[in-house]
Structures are given as structure tokens and as C-alpha cells.
Amino acid sequence: MEKFTDLEHAVHDPSLVIITDNMTTQRDLNKAYVKYKILPKKQKRFSNYYSNVFLGRNVPEMYDFLKDKLKADSDIFEEVQLPNEKYVISEPDLYYKEESFNSGNTNICFILGHSGSGKSMMARALEGDDIDHIELDDLLLIKDHFTMDELKDYSDLLFDFFQGEGAKYYIGVDERDCIPKEEYEDKVFVDFVKFAMDYSKKHEEKKYIIEGIWIYLYFEDPSIFEDYAVFIKGTSFLKSKIRAMKREMHRDREALQDRKQMFGRSVRNYLLDEDKINVYRDFFENSPDTLLRTEAKEAAKKSEDVMNQFNSINECFVNDDADGIRAIMKKAEANTELSGWNKLRIINDCQAALFDLCIEFPGC
């Protein structure tokens, strides 16, 4: 394959998908990511390699980065008085049935936490080719962001929901005002979560991550989720809102205003969420299947180190360096600081890269 020395030539290669900040709409961003997801593994590696070289992020990271810039939250700029220190002090992240999810015995994981708490980062640490990651925010006005053909390529779970019992929720801005709130926003999340639970039982060969604040807002009883993996970000309300505010600085103001009008939620509403999150935390915290981990820079550094190893595998692959891939695999096998899950991910990716590389270059 031709080697590129600048971003422009790489972007125009039809066999690659590279997401750049020139994409200014969610529709364009989704189209590009759908195309990326159905690329052969080799083209994904090349796409991620050039994306990382020229943009500093691989393709999924660029997708999440730009999606965060385009997506709008509710009004977070309203001044509030924090009435309790619990809104300021972060708690440890909670992982219920993490081992079961990693092993595949449980194939669906629900991630909860304040907007801006780091739910997406938590989900990305689990993602792989066999994991379908869905943000509940995407369900609203989904017709404006995904055609049905794009949904089919993007997520079988979303496609089956919106072409079946969720068809009435496949709407855009134009249709929104014709549907009462209690028949749309108040129901789409509940119906989808129940659908996802049933769907995952029928598709045990794949894993699913579902994240969003709407889980604890619309399901008051956490026992509904005790048969599934549940992760809860412990990031405090204040820290979450500061993160979200920084994110908002770069967003499309029209999209932000539309989201405000749709949800009509102020910061004071979000303060009430703390109690709802705590209901879930209290329910799962004392389970023998629960682990608590304090959010720290060290954890973020480890996650970054793992991502760097995946980028190094792609770099070796692009440069036909089988010995380099073997060295990465050997290092991962000997690394006692890696979690079992991340070690397995790195080793499996090395083995897949070597297999593909040696097919193209026999005897490597």
C-alpha cells in the first residue's frame, strides 16, 4: 500500500477512513464512522495509523472527540449554590460484575454517572470489535443523525429496535413537536433499555455497553439491573459540570439551544440526580461482585499506555514489522501491572496483526 507523508493524501485514499475536524455535522461524522466500522481489519489499522500520526488520535478517538464537540447537554451555565459537600467530593468508581462482563458470562453493561463524569472514557476502556457501545443520548431525534441503512451498519441493536417496536421513535426535529413529551422522551429510553436486555439474551455472541443519565432517571428500582453488569462513575457533580462546561465551549450553539429546549433541565434538576445515583450506589456497593476504584491520574495514565500499545501494533503492521509486533506481545505477556482484560486485548490484537501480516508476507 502507498505510504503517505501528509494528511491530505491519506484522507483522499478511498480505502481508508480518517475523521478530521473539518466534519461539522453529526450526520457527516456518523457517516464516516459507519464506513470505518465496516472496513476490513487491515484498512482499519492503516486508517488508525495515519489518523494517529497526523491528528494525534486514532479514528474511534477522533470520533468521540468530535462527537463531544457537536453534542449538546442541558443548561450547565446557570449559577447554583452547592448545598452539600457530597456534590463536591468524588467517590470511587463502582464496578458491579466486571469480571463476569469481561469473561462474557454477562454480555451487557450499563454505565451511569453525571453528564461529564467520564462515562464514555470508562466505556472506551472496554471497547473492542465484539462490543456494541451505545450512548442513550443518541436515541433522541435519531432520524436527523442516522438513516436506517447507516443504523444497520452502525449497530444491529439500534437498527432492530428502530425498525421494529421502536419504529414510532424514529423521528427528527420536524416530527418532534407533533408528539407529546409523555409519548416520546418519557418512553423511548425505557422501551429501548428493556428491548436491549431481551436482545442481549438472544445475541450472547456479542457484548453491549449502554451508557447515559437516563438509566437512573427513568428506572427508580436498581434491582432491575442486578442480573447485568453495572458501572457507576463516582466523579462529583461539581467536577463533572466543570468538565462538561469545558466541552460546551467548543460546541455548536444552535445544537446546544435545541437540546436545552428539548430537555428543559437546569442545574438544579441535576443536583437531584445525586440522590438517584446514590440509590444505585447503595444497592450495588456491598455486593461481593462489586469492586471500587478511586479515579486517579495513574488510572488514566494506564489507559493511555494501553492505547499507545494498540497504536504501536498498527505502526508495526503498516511498516511490515512482524518482529516489532512479537516484541509488543512478549512485553504484554510479562507486564504484571496490566489487568487481565487489557493483557488479553493486546495479545489478541498482536496475534491478529501477525496473522494478517503473514498472510500478505508469507514467512514473516
N, C-alpha and C positions, 0 to 999 in steps of 0.2 A: 504494500500500500504506500502511496506517496506520503512523504514526510512534509509537514507544514512548519513554517517558521514564523507565521503571523496568524492572528485570529481571523482576519477577513477570509483568507483562503480556506481555513478549516471550516468556517461557518458555511461556506458555499459548496462544500463537498456533500453531494446528495446522500452518501452512505452514512453520514454522521448526523447527530443532533446535538447542537450546542445552544444552550439557553443564555442569551445575553440581556443586559439591562435595556436594550432597545425595545423589548416587548413591554408594551404599556397597558395592555388589557388582559384581564383574566382569561378571556376566550383564547387569545393568541398563546398565552402561557400554557393553558391546558392542552391545546392542540400540539404544541411542541413536546410536552411531556408524554402525552399519549403515544406520539410517534417514537419517542425514546424507549418507552416501556416495551414496545413490540419489536425493537431492534434485535438482531442476533447478538449473542453474548460478545462476540469479537468486536462488533461495531460499538457496543456499549462501552467496552474497555477503551477503545480509541477515542470515543466521544468524551468519556470521563477524563482521559489523559490530557487531551487538548484543552478541555474546559478548566482543569486544574492548573495547567501550565500558564494559560493566558488570562484566566479570571480569578485564580486562587481558590476555586471551589469546584467540586465535581458537579455533574448535571443535577442529581437529586438535591444537592445542597443549594445550587443556584435556583432551582425551582422553589424550594422552601423559602429562600431568602427573598425572592421577588414576590412570592405569594404573600409573605408577611407585609411587604411594602404596599401591595394592592388591596389587601383585605382590610375592612374597617370594623372596628369594635364600637361599642356604645360610647356615650359621652364620658370620657375619663378626665376631662379638664375642669370639671366642677370642683370648687374648693369644699373640703369637708373637714370636720373635726373627728379625729380618731378617738372613740370613747373608751377604748380598752387596749391594753398592751398586746393582746392576742392578735390584733390587726397589724402589729409592727414586727413581732418576733416570729421568725420562721421555725417550723417544726421539721423533724426528719421526714424524708420521703418514705412512703409506705408501699411495700411490695407484697401483695397477697397472691399466693400460688405462682410465684415467679418460676420456681423450678419446674412445676407442672406445665407451665406455658412454654418454657424453653425446651422441655423434652417432647412436647407435642401431645401430652396427655390431656391438656386443656388447650383448645385451639382458638380461643377468643379472649382478648384482653381489653378491659375498659380503663381508660386513663382520665382521672379527674383532677381538678385544680382550678385556681383563679385564672382568668384571662391574663396572659403574660407571665404565668408561673413557670413555664418551661415544659409544658406537656408535650409539645412537638419534638423537643430535643430528647425527651425521655423515649418517645416513640421511635425516633430515628436510631437510637441505640439498639433497638430490637429488630429493625427492618432487614429484610433480605428478599431474595427473589420469590420466596414462597409465602410472603406476608403481604396482605392487603391492608393498607393503612388508610383509614377514613376519618376526616375531621367533620364533626356534625354540623359545623357552620356551613359546609358546602351544600347541605341539603336544601337550604333556603334559596329560592329563585334560581334553582339549578339549571333551568332551561336557558337562562342567559349566559351560562358558562360552559355547558356541555350539550352537544347534540346526542341523540340516542346512540348513534354509531360511535361517537367518542366515548360515551359511557361504557359501551360494550368492550372496547379495548382497554379502558382505564381500570374498570373494576367490575367483575362479574356480579358481585354482591349488589352494588349500586344499580347496575343495569337490570338485574332480575327484579329488584324492588320497584323501580320506576316503570318498568314495562308491565308489571303485574299489579299487586294490590296497592302499590304506591303511585299508580298512574295519575291519580287525581292531584297528587302533589307536584307533578312535573309541570311547573309554571314559571313564568318570568315576571318582570315588573309590570308588564301590560295587563296580566291577568290578576295580579295580586289584589287590587282594590275591589275585585268582584267577589272575593271570597272572605267571609267573616273570619276574624282572628281565631275564634274558637274552633273553626273548621280547618285551619291551616297551621299557624305557628304552634298552637297548643296541642296539635295531634301528630304532626309529621315526625317529630323526634321520638315520641312514644311508639308509634307504629313501626318506625324503622328499627329501633333497638330490639323490639320483640321479634321482628322479622329476622334480624341478624342473628339472634340467639337460635332460632329454629334452623336458619340457613347453615350456620356453622356445624350443627349436629349432622347435617346431611352432606357436608363437604369437609370431612375430617382430614383430607389430604393437604389442606391449606390452613394457614393461620390468619387471624384477623385482629387488627388493632382499631378500636373505636374511641376517639377522644373528644371531649367537649364539656363545657359547663352545663349543658342541657341534661346531662345524666342526673346530677343531683338536684336540678331544678324541677324535673318532671317525675322523678321516681323518689318518693319520700322514704320508702322502705328498702334499706340496703340489702336485706336478706334475699331479695330477688336476684342478686348478683353473686351469691355465695358459692355457686357451682362454677363460676368463671374466675379468671384472673382479674384482679382489680389493683391498679397502681394509683396512688394519690400523691401529687406534688405538695410538699409541705411549705413551699415558698409563701411568705406572709402576704397579706393583702397589699400593704404599702410597697413592698419590694416588687410585687407583680405589677402594680399600677405604674411604678416608675419605669419598669421595662416596657410596658405597653405604651406609655407616653412617648418614649424614645422611638418606638416603632411607628407611632402615629405621625411623627414629624415628617416622614417621607411619603405619606400616603395620599392617594387621590382624594381631594376634599369632597368631590361630588359623591364618591362611593361612601365616604365616611358619613356624610349627611343622610344618605339614603338608608344606611344601616341604623343610624340614630332614630329616624322616623319609624323604621320597621319594629325595632325592639322597644323603644321608649323607656330604656333603663338608665337610671342615673347611678352615680357612685353610691348613693345611699342604698340603692337596691342591692348593689354588690356587697355592701357591708353585711347585709342579711345572709348572703351566701355562706359566710364563715360558719354560721351555726349549722347550715345544711351540710357543709363539708365535714364538720365535726361529728355529725350523726354517723356518717360513713366511716370516719376515722375510728370512732369509739366502737363501732360494730366489728371492724376487722383487726383492730390494733392488737388484741390479746389472743388472736388465733395462733396456733402452733405453725400454721402455714404462712405466717407474716414475718417479713424482715423489715427493719427500719434502718435507713441510711441517711446520714446528715449530708445535705447538699454542700459541697465544698469545691474549691478551685482544683483540688487534687483529683476529684472525680471527673471534672470537666477536662483536665489535662489527660487523664487516662483515655477518655472517649476520643479526644483529639489524636492521641497516639495511635489508637486502633484505626481511625480513619486514614491516618498517614500511611499505615501499613497497606491498606487496600489501595491507596493511590500509588504506592511503590510497586505493588504487584502489577498494576496496569502499566506503569512505566517500563518495567522489565518486559512485559508482554509486547508492548509496542516496539521495543528495541531487540526483540528476539533473544532475550537473556534468560534462558532456562536455568542457568546456574544461580542467577540472582533470585529467581522465584524459589528455588530449592533452599537458598540461604534464609529467605524470609520465613519459610515453613519451618525450617530447623530452629530458628530463633524463637518462633511462636511456641513450638513444642517444649522448649526449655524454659520459657518465661513463666515463673511461678507467680508473678503478680497479675497475670491475665486471668479473668474469670473463665470458667469452663466454657461458657457460652461464646465469648469472644474468641477464645483459642480455637474452638471448633469452627467458627465462621472463617477465621483467617486460614486455617489449614485446608478447609474445604475449597476456599477460593483459590488457594495455591494449586491444589490438585486439579481443579477445573481448568485453570490457566495453563498448567503443564500439559494436560490432555489436549486442549485446543492447539497449543503451540506445537506439540509434537506431531499432531495430525498434519499440520501445514509444513512442518520441517522434520520429517522422519529422522529418528536417531538423535534428536536433540537431548 
